[in-house]
Amino acid sequence: MASTKPDLLQGTLDMLILKSLTAGPLHGYAVLRSIQQVSGDILRVEEGSLYPALHRMERRGWIESKWGPSENNRRARFYRLTKTGRKQLLVEANSWATVSTAIAKIMQTA
């Protein structure tokens, strides 16, 4: 039996990025690693999805960025959560709780 990693549900990427930034500023690759590590290597975000999401979230005012040196002294863009982003994270988390409860109810039926 082949083991496959689950795909992220549409709309969860923003929530996961916002949550990963609650610990403090991170550069893009660190956001990827954080999501992967915290999920026990179950969730993986592709760079092709992450960076457009970061740019979209920055345009919406949920995150801010500035350039700085990474752990290996490379120039990297660090993202941090804004006050608006913290509010959006609450909205996203509440929405996720509602959806996951509904899915759990469906899965419990015959």
C-alpha positions as CSV (number, residue, x, y, z in Angstrom):
1,M,0.0,0.0,0.0
2,A,1.5,3.3,-1.1
3,S,1.8,6.1,1.5
4,T,1.1,9.6,0.3
5,K,1.3,12.9,2.0
6,P,-2.0,14.7,2.3
7,D,-2.5,17.8,0.2
8,L,-3.2,21.0,2.0
9,L,-6.9,22.0,1.9
10,Q,-7.5,25.1,0.0
11,G,-7.4,28.1,2.3
12,T,-5.2,26.5,5.0
13,L,-1.8,27.8,3.7
14,D,-2.4,31.3,4.9
15,M,-3.4,30.1,8.3
16,L,-0.3,27.9,8.6
17,I,2.0,30.7,7.5
18,L,0.4,33.2,9.9
19,K,0.7,30.7,12.8
20,S,4.3,29.9,12.0
21,L,5.1,33.6,12.2
22,T,3.6,34.0,15.7
23,A,6.9,32.8,17.2
24,G,8.7,35.7,15.5
25,P,10.1,36.8,12.1
26,L,11.2,34.1,9.7
27,H,12.6,34.0,6.2
28,G,10.6,32.0,3.6
29,Y,12.6,28.8,3.8
30,A,12.3,28.8,7.6
31,V,8.5,29.1,7.3
32,L,8.6,25.9,5.1
33,R,10.8,24.1,7.6
34,S,8.6,25.2,10.5
35,I,5.4,23.9,9.0
36,Q,7.1,20.7,8.0
37,Q,8.8,20.1,11.4
38,V,5.8,21.0,13.6
39,S,3.5,18.8,11.5
40,G,5.8,15.8,12.1
41,D,6.9,15.9,8.4
42,I,3.3,15.3,7.3
43,L,2.7,18.7,5.7
44,R,5.0,20.1,3.1
45,V,4.6,23.4,1.4
46,E,6.2,23.9,-2.0
47,E,8.2,27.1,-2.7
48,G,5.9,27.7,-5.7
49,S,3.0,28.0,-3.3
50,L,4.7,29.7,-0.4
51,Y,6.2,32.8,-2.0
52,P,3.1,33.9,-3.9
53,A,1.2,33.4,-0.6
54,L,3.7,35.5,1.3
55,H,3.5,38.3,-1.3
56,R,-0.3,38.2,-1.3
57,M,-0.4,38.3,2.5
58,E,2.0,41.3,2.5
59,R,-0.2,43.2,0.1
60,R,-3.1,42.6,2.4
61,G,-1.2,44.0,5.3
62,W,-1.1,40.7,7.3
63,I,2.7,40.5,7.3
64,E,5.6,42.8,6.8
65,S,9.1,42.0,5.5
66,K,12.6,43.4,5.6
67,W,15.9,42.1,4.4
68,G,18.5,40.7,6.7
69,P,21.1,37.9,7.0
70,S,20.0,34.3,7.3
71,E,21.6,31.7,9.6
72,N,24.2,31.0,6.9
73,N,24.9,34.7,6.3
74,R,22.9,34.9,3.1
75,R,20.7,37.9,2.3
76,A,17.1,36.8,3.0
77,R,13.7,38.5,3.3
78,F,12.3,38.1,6.9
79,Y,8.5,38.2,7.4
80,R,6.8,39.2,10.5
81,L,3.2,39.2,11.6
82,T,1.3,42.5,11.8
83,K,-1.5,43.4,14.2
84,T,-3.9,42.9,11.2
85,G,-2.3,39.5,10.6
86,R,-2.9,38.4,14.2
87,K,-6.6,39.3,13.8
88,Q,-6.7,37.4,10.5
89,L,-5.1,34.4,12.1
90,L,-8.0,34.3,14.6
91,V,-10.5,34.5,11.7
92,E,-8.7,31.7,9.9
93,A,-8.4,29.5,13.0
94,N,-12.2,29.9,13.8
95,S,-13.0,29.0,10.2
96,W,-10.8,26.0,10.3
97,A,-12.4,24.8,13.6
98,T,-15.9,25.1,12.0
99,V,-14.8,23.2,8.9
100,S,-12.9,20.5,10.8
101,T,-15.9,19.9,13.1
102,A,-18.2,19.6,10.2
103,I,-15.9,17.1,8.5
104,A,-15.6,15.1,11.7
105,K,-19.4,14.8,11.9
106,I,-19.6,13.5,8.4
107,M,-16.8,11.0,9.0
108,Q,-18.7,9.7,12.1
109,T,-21.8,8.7,10.1
110,A,-22.4,5.2,8.7
